[in-house]
Amino acid sequence: MAKVSSKRKINRSRGGNFAMFLFLFIYGMFMVLPLYYAVISSIKPLNELFIFPPRFYVTNPTISNYTTMIRLISESRVPFSRYLFNSVVVAVGGTIGGIIVGSLAAYPLAKHKFTGKSIMYNIIVWAMMFRGEVVSTPQFLVVAGLGLINTYWCILLPSLSGTMGVFLMRQFIESNIPDSIIEAAKIDGATEGYIFWKIIMPNVKPAWLTLAIFSFTGMWNSTGSEYIYDEPMKMLPTAMNQAVSGGISRTGAASAVAVFMMIPPILLFIISQSSIMETMSTSGLK
């Protein structure tokens, strides 16, 4: 006689499903509220921006804030395209460099044995506890000592030292790449370089797409004001903030700038969101 399983499948009632859906809907609306308010503020006329308490709707929508933003940027002695080019170079270069450097550091930590491995990994984890401002002074001294002030490298090189990328890649490689695959490749005569580029990197695509989101967002919003003083080398966020920092009359243009700057990271996140969720579940990050 077959043994009947004592476990019973639990099904939620329609009321339970509705309650769960309602909770997730409210939670999702709460999360999207800052984005919604930023967009609404960017199309508010000046007299509605300073109403207290703040309103989450606009009575007389206008696009004058965006036209003002464009006019202020176009009046700069340095073309807008130059600022945009600077930010694109830094964002793309920093993202690609961060992925490569983080992956190269994560691979031996995940799949090799060497003296001091656990100590190095602990240092990487501990470093994630500190904000960037903690090392801002040593970074400035190093960058200035290397003669990199007013260059792209003064932003790119410090970004490569971030430990978040190493942690993410190490967790994903260790969890998703079996040792047997690497051992089989070595038996077939594959070099470490071949294993890394042809086996490891293609199989950890969700991880480096997630890292690309984090890196691009940070680099796109980077001002580099600590290291860059020449106007033609300034980043787009710095230039746009300078243009709209003329007092209360430019508050609406500042709101338009905030919306404009958050569009690229949001689009990149939408494209790669499935990879981000997969990486988070694997790495244990919340």
C-alpha positions in Angstrom: 0.0 0.0 0.0 1.5 3.3 -1.0 2.3 5.7 1.7 0.2 8.8 1.7 2.2 12.0 2.1 1.4 13.9 5.2 2.2 17.2 3.6 -0.8 19.1 2.1 -0.5 21.8 -0.4 -1.7 25.1 1.0 -3.7 27.3 -1.3 -4.6 30.9 -0.6 -8.2 31.9 -0.7 -9.4 34.6 -3.0 -9.4 36.9 -0.1 -5.8 36.0 0.7 -4.8 36.6 -2.9 -6.6 40.0 -2.9 -4.9 41.0 0.4 -1.5 40.0 -0.9 -2.1 41.9 -4.2 -3.3 45.0 -2.2 -0.2 44.9 0.0 2.2 44.6 -2.9 0.3 47.4 -4.8 0.5 49.8 -1.9 4.2 48.9 -1.3 5.0 49.4 -5.0 3.2 52.8 -5.0 5.1 53.9 -2.0 8.4 53.0 -3.7 7.5 54.8 -6.9 6.3 57.9 -5.1 9.6 59.8 -5.1 9.9 59.3 -8.9 6.4 60.4 -9.4 6.9 63.5 -7.3 10.1 64.4 -9.2 8.3 64.2 -12.5 5.3 66.2 -11.2 7.5 68.9 -9.8 9.3 69.3 -13.1 6.0 70.3 -14.8 4.7 72.6 -12.0 4.8 76.4 -12.5 6.8 78.3 -10.0 3.8 79.3 -7.9 2.8 75.7 -7.3 6.3 74.5 -6.4 6.3 76.4 -3.1 2.8 75.5 -1.9 2.8 74.0 1.6 2.0 71.2 2.3 3.3 69.9 -1.0 0.8 68.7 -3.6 1.1 65.4 -5.4 -0.7 66.8 -8.4 -0.3 69.8 -10.7 -3.1 72.2 -11.5 -1.5 74.1 -14.5 1.1 71.8 -16.0 3.8 73.5 -18.0 7.0 72.6 -20.0 8.6 75.9 -19.3 10.9 74.3 -16.8 12.4 72.1 -19.5 12.7 75.0 -22.0 14.4 77.1 -19.3 16.8 74.3 -18.6 17.7 74.0 -22.3 18.1 77.7 -22.6 20.4 78.0 -19.6 22.5 75.2 -20.8 22.7 76.6 -24.4 23.9 79.9 -23.0 27.0 78.4 -21.4 30.3 79.3 -23.1 31.1 75.5 -23.3 28.7 73.5 -25.6 26.2 71.2 -23.9 27.6 68.4 -26.1 31.0 68.7 -24.4 29.5 68.2 -21.0 27.5 65.3 -22.2 30.6 63.7 -23.9 32.6 64.0 -20.6 29.9 62.2 -18.6 29.4 59.5 -21.3 33.1 58.8 -21.4 33.4 58.6 -17.6 30.2 56.5 -17.2 30.9 54.0 -20.0 34.6 53.8 -19.2 34.1 53.4 -15.5 31.4 50.8 -16.0 33.4 48.6 -18.3 36.6 49.1 -16.3 34.7 48.3 -13.0 33.3 45.1 -14.5 36.6 43.9 -15.8 38.7 44.7 -12.7 36.0 43.4 -10.3 35.7 40.1 -12.2 39.4 39.6 -12.4 39.7 40.1 -8.7 36.7 38.0 -7.9 37.7 34.9 -10.0 40.7 33.9 -7.9 38.8 34.7 -4.6 36.0 32.3 -5.7 37.9 29.5 -7.4 41.5 29.4 -6.3 43.3 28.6 -3.1 46.2 30.8 -1.9 47.6 32.2 1.3 45.7 35.1 2.8 42.6 34.5 0.7 40.1 34.7 3.7 41.8 37.8 5.0 41.6 39.6 1.6 37.9 38.7 1.3 37.2 39.9 4.8 38.9 43.2 4.0 36.7 43.6 0.9 33.6 42.9 2.9 34.7 45.4 5.7 35.5 48.0 3.1 31.8 48.0 2.0 30.8 49.4 5.3 32.5 52.7 4.7 31.3 55.6 2.6 33.4 57.1 -0.1 34.0 60.3 1.9 36.2 58.3 4.3 38.9 57.9 1.7 38.3 61.1 -0.2 41.4 62.8 1.2 43.8 60.0 0.5 42.3 59.6 -3.0 42.9 63.3 -3.7 46.5 63.1 -2.5 47.1 60.1 -4.8 45.4 61.6 -7.8 47.2 64.9 -7.3 50.5 63.2 -6.8 50.1 61.3 -10.1 49.3 64.5 -12.0 45.8 63.4 -13.0 43.9 66.5 -11.9 41.6 67.8 -14.7 41.7 64.5 -16.6 39.2 61.7 -17.0 41.5 59.4 -15.1 41.0 61.3 -11.8 37.4 59.9 -11.8 38.0 56.6 -13.5 40.9 55.3 -11.5 39.3 55.8 -8.0 36.1 54.1 -9.3 38.0 50.9 -10.1 38.9 50.4 -6.4 35.3 49.8 -5.4 34.7 46.6 -3.5 31.0 46.1 -4.3 31.8 44.7 -7.7 34.3 42.2 -6.3 31.8 41.0 -3.8 29.0 40.6 -6.2 31.1 38.8 -8.8 32.8 36.5 -6.2 29.4 35.4 -4.8 27.9 34.7 -8.2 31.0 32.9 -9.5 31.3 30.7 -6.4 27.6 29.8 -6.5 27.0 29.3 -10.2 30.2 28.0 -11.7 31.0 24.3 -10.7 34.6 23.5 -10.0 34.2 20.5 -12.3 33.8 22.8 -15.4 37.1 24.6 -14.6 38.9 21.3 -13.9 37.7 19.8 -17.2 38.9 22.9 -19.0 42.3 22.7 -17.4 42.5 19.0 -18.4 41.8 20.0 -22.0 44.7 22.4 -21.8 42.8 25.7 -21.3 44.8 28.6 -19.9 43.5 30.7 -17.0 42.9 33.5 -19.4 40.8 31.3 -21.7 38.8 29.9 -18.7 38.1 33.5 -17.5 37.0 35.0 -20.8 35.3 32.0 -22.4 33.8 30.1 -19.4 33.5 32.4 -16.4 32.4 35.7 -18.0 29.7 34.3 -20.3 28.2 32.2 -17.4 28.0 35.2 -15.0 26.3 37.6 -17.3 23.5 38.4 -14.8 26.1 39.4 -12.3 28.1 41.8 -14.5 24.9 43.3 -15.9 23.9 44.1 -12.3 27.3 45.5 -11.6 26.9 47.6 -14.8 23.7 49.1 -13.3 25.4 50.1 -10.1 28.6 51.4 -11.8 26.8 53.3 -14.5 24.4 55.0 -12.1 27.3 56.1 -9.8 29.5 57.3 -12.6 26.7 59.0 -14.5 25.9 61.1 -11.4 29.5 61.7 -10.6 30.4 65.4 -10.6 34.2 65.0 -10.2 34.2 68.5 -8.6 37.0 67.5 -6.2 39.4 66.9 -9.0 38.1 68.8 -12.1 38.3 72.6 -12.2 38.6 73.4 -16.0 35.2 74.2 -17.4 35.6 72.1 -20.6 36.4 69.0 -18.5 33.5 69.3 -16.1 30.8 66.6 -16.0 27.2 67.1 -17.1 25.7 67.0 -13.5 28.1 69.8 -12.5 27.3 71.9 -15.5 23.5 71.5 -15.2 23.6 72.3 -11.5 25.6 75.4 -12.2 23.2 76.5 -14.8 20.1 76.2 -12.6 21.6 77.5 -9.3 20.5 81.1 -9.9 18.1 81.3 -7.0 14.4 80.6 -6.4 13.4 81.6 -9.9 15.3 78.5 -11.3 13.7 76.0 -8.9 11.5 74.6 -11.7 14.5 74.2 -14.0 16.4 72.4 -11.2 13.4 69.9 -11.0 13.7 69.4 -14.8 17.4 68.7 -14.4 16.7 66.0 -11.8 14.3 64.2 -14.1 16.7 64.5 -17.1 19.6 63.0 -15.1 17.7 60.0 -13.8 16.4 58.9 -17.3 19.5 56.9 -18.4 19.9 54.8 -15.2 16.2 54.0 -15.2 16.2 52.9 -18.8 19.3 50.7 -18.1 17.6 49.2 -15.1 14.4 48.4 -17.0 16.5 46.6 -19.6 18.5 44.5 -17.1 16.0 44.1 -14.2 15.6 40.3 -14.6 19.4 39.9 -14.3 19.5 42.1 -11.2 16.9 40.0 -9.4 18.7 36.8 -10.3 22.0 38.2 -9.0 20.5 39.5 -5.7 18.9 36.1 -4.9 22.3 34.4 -5.5 24.6 36.9 -3.7 22.3 37.2 -0.7 22.1 41.0 -1.0 18.8 42.7 0.0 
